[in-house]
Amino acid sequence: MIPFNWQIRLPPFYFGVLMPLSQQAKKGVMVLAAVIESQCQGGNWTMLHNGSKEEYVWSNSDPLGCLLVLSYPAIKVNGEKIQVGL
């Protein structure tokens, strides 16, 4: 488990997904379970998975990934637009 203390506020109805960097993926290291919600006020955590046979050591100064920010989808219910999200 890797903690990250980003000072980031996402707008309502948006969320972020932490994507692995290509330099890590080439080594077999993948970011797992990293979704950041706009309502999340506390610390965020992610997990790294090492799929290679070589040891991978991550330090606080190493890049962790790339944050992709997306909006929750909107749907229509009885003709009214509703934003889906938490």
Rosetta silent file (secondary structure, phi, psi, omega in degrees, C-alpha in Angstrom):
SEQUENCE: MIPFNWQIRLPPFYFGVLMPLSQQAKKGVMVLAAVIESQCQGGNWTMLHNGSKEEYVWSNSDPLGCLLVLSYPAIKVNGEKIQVGL
SCORE:     score description
SCORE:     0.000 S_00000001
   1 L     0.000  131.013 -179.843    0.000    0.000    0.000 S_00000001
   2 E  -116.060  118.698  175.648    1.341    3.391   -1.025 S_00000001
   3 E   -83.371  145.698  170.250   -0.096    6.521    0.642 S_00000001
   4 E  -135.661  136.211 -176.003   -0.205    9.771   -1.282 S_00000001
   5 L  -112.536   60.566  178.003   -1.059   13.124    0.204 S_00000001
   6 L   -71.994  140.097  172.926   -1.969   15.137   -2.845 S_00000001
   7 L   -93.689   79.432 -175.076   -3.551   18.486   -2.210 S_00000001
   8 L  -131.117  137.245  174.952   -6.164   18.038   -4.912 S_00000001
   9 L  -123.156  118.507  176.806   -9.847   18.892   -5.015 S_00000001
  10 L   -90.530  145.197  178.312  -11.890   17.458   -7.830 S_00000001
  11 L   -64.287  158.754  176.537  -15.091   19.238   -8.858 S_00000001
  12 L   -55.375  144.665  179.434  -18.417   17.634   -7.915 S_00000001
  13 L    67.797   22.648  173.629  -19.369   14.694  -10.149 S_00000001
  14 E  -123.156  153.527  175.115  -15.735   14.102  -11.188 S_00000001
  15 E  -143.178  160.998  179.544  -13.361   11.346  -10.179 S_00000001
  16 E  -118.780  145.695  176.304   -9.739   10.507  -10.869 S_00000001
  17 E  -122.596  124.370  179.008   -8.138    7.221  -11.890 S_00000001
  18 E   -83.751  119.198 -177.582   -4.437    6.758  -11.283 S_00000001
  19 E  -102.526  146.721  179.683   -2.880    5.139  -14.348 S_00000001
  20 L   -70.176  151.705  174.106    0.510    3.393  -14.376 S_00000001
  21 L   -82.549  149.679 -178.197    3.455    5.045  -16.051 S_00000001
  22 H   -63.919  -33.048  179.799    4.957    3.280  -19.058 S_00000001
  23 H   -65.370  -32.304  176.271    8.371    3.157  -17.390 S_00000001
  24 H   -77.425  -41.422 -178.867    6.863    1.159  -14.526 S_00000001
  25 H   -61.277  -36.380  177.419    4.742   -1.046  -16.784 S_00000001
  26 H   -61.792  -28.830  178.676    7.847   -2.052  -18.750 S_00000001
  27 L   -87.950   -2.717  179.850    9.272   -3.351  -15.465 S_00000001
  28 L    89.310   11.336 -178.372    6.054   -5.259  -14.730 S_00000001
  29 E   -99.885  127.219 -177.429    4.860   -2.858  -11.998 S_00000001
  30 E  -124.652  145.390  173.363    1.199   -1.841  -12.158 S_00000001
  31 E   -83.788  131.519  179.070   -0.927    0.586  -10.120 S_00000001
  32 E  -122.047  150.050  170.701   -4.004   -1.128   -8.660 S_00000001
  33 L    51.112   57.912 -178.853   -7.147    0.178   -6.972 S_00000001
  34 L  -127.906   80.923  174.948   -6.558    3.892   -7.367 S_00000001
  35 E  -115.772  128.295 -178.176   -9.819    5.805   -7.778 S_00000001
  36 E  -113.357  120.925 -177.503  -10.021    9.261   -6.218 S_00000001
  37 E   -97.887  154.811 -178.225  -13.498   10.688   -5.643 S_00000001
  38 L   -65.610  -26.586 -178.869  -14.396   14.354   -5.348 S_00000001
  39 L   -83.274  -10.340 -175.316  -15.915   13.788   -1.895 S_00000001
  40 L   -71.538  115.730 -179.095  -12.787   12.132   -0.507 S_00000001
  41 L  -102.253  -22.901 -175.840  -11.298   14.459    2.118 S_00000001
  42 L   -86.406 -166.724  178.974   -8.901   12.065    3.820 S_00000001
  43 L   -71.675  150.872  177.636   -5.722   10.430    2.660 S_00000001
  44 E  -109.709  150.073  179.892   -5.682    8.336   -0.464 S_00000001
  45 E  -130.983  155.666  170.185   -3.910    5.034   -0.922 S_00000001
  46 E  -141.649  168.892  177.375   -3.051    2.849   -3.843 S_00000001
  47 E  -120.012  142.719  173.073   -1.463   -0.532   -4.295 S_00000001
  48 E  -108.159  139.514  177.148    1.412   -1.448   -6.544 S_00000001
  49 E  -117.939  125.070  177.452    1.681   -4.927   -8.027 S_00000001
  50 E   -99.648  105.358 -179.110    5.047   -6.245   -9.133 S_00000001
  51 L   -90.240    0.273  179.981    4.415   -8.866  -11.814 S_00000001
  52 L   -95.903  172.507  178.652    8.082   -9.360  -12.619 S_00000001
  53 L   -89.675   -7.732  179.183   10.582  -11.637  -10.936 S_00000001
  54 L   -91.041  147.258  178.153   12.896   -8.713  -10.153 S_00000001
  55 L   -69.032  138.581  177.005   12.603   -6.727   -6.943 S_00000001
  56 L  -123.634  123.431  179.331   11.074   -3.260   -7.336 S_00000001
  57 L  -113.820  122.962  179.464   11.666   -0.657   -4.637 S_00000001
  58 L  -104.704  137.876  175.686    9.546    2.500   -4.716 S_00000001
  59 L  -120.444  164.616 -176.437   10.530    5.640   -2.801 S_00000001
  60 L   -59.201  -24.975 -178.935    8.566    8.819   -2.045 S_00000001
  61 L   -86.194   -8.601  179.344   10.451   10.786   -4.703 S_00000001
  62 L   -77.687  144.119  174.104    9.553    8.325   -7.493 S_00000001
  63 L   -65.440  145.803 -176.579    6.616    9.155   -9.777 S_00000001
  64 L  -101.755  -36.606 -178.616    3.580    7.028   -8.991 S_00000001
  65 L   171.854 -168.864 -179.522    1.397    7.406  -12.064 S_00000001
  66 E  -118.929  128.892 -177.542   -0.683    9.739  -14.167 S_00000001
  67 E   -88.991  119.467  176.512   -4.046   10.995  -12.892 S_00000001
  68 E  -100.130  118.217 -177.486   -6.865   10.753  -15.436 S_00000001
  69 E  -101.714  126.777 -177.313   -9.826   12.962  -14.397 S_00000001
  70 E  -130.712  158.369  174.994  -13.266   11.984  -15.704 S_00000001
  71 E   -98.269  150.564  173.684  -16.853   13.048  -15.072 S_00000001
  72 L   -66.449  147.523 -179.861  -19.562   10.702  -13.900 S_00000001
  73 L   -70.518  154.017  175.334  -21.983    9.892  -16.714 S_00000001
  74 E  -108.091  139.438  178.051  -25.340   11.637  -16.948 S_00000001
  75 E  -128.157  162.490  175.974  -28.497    9.672  -17.718 S_00000001
  76 E  -107.094  129.849  175.554  -32.103   10.627  -18.351 S_00000001
  77 E  -124.163  118.168 -177.035  -34.837    9.243  -16.108 S_00000001
  78 L    53.418   39.557  177.309  -38.383   10.184  -17.108 S_00000001
  79 L    79.584   -0.591 -179.708  -36.934   12.936  -19.314 S_00000001
  80 E  -105.364  130.705 -179.819  -34.907   14.461  -16.463 S_00000001
  81 E   -75.519  126.284 -179.125  -31.110   14.530  -16.664 S_00000001
  82 E  -124.598  130.796  177.407  -29.519   12.925  -13.605 S_00000001
  83 E   -83.959  124.785 -179.925  -25.784   12.904  -12.867 S_00000001
  84 L   -87.887  133.476  179.053  -24.657    9.438  -11.787 S_00000001
  85 L   166.746  179.026 -178.490  -22.074    9.388   -9.032 S_00000001
  86 L   -85.056    0.000    0.000  -21.521    9.128   -5.348 S_00000001
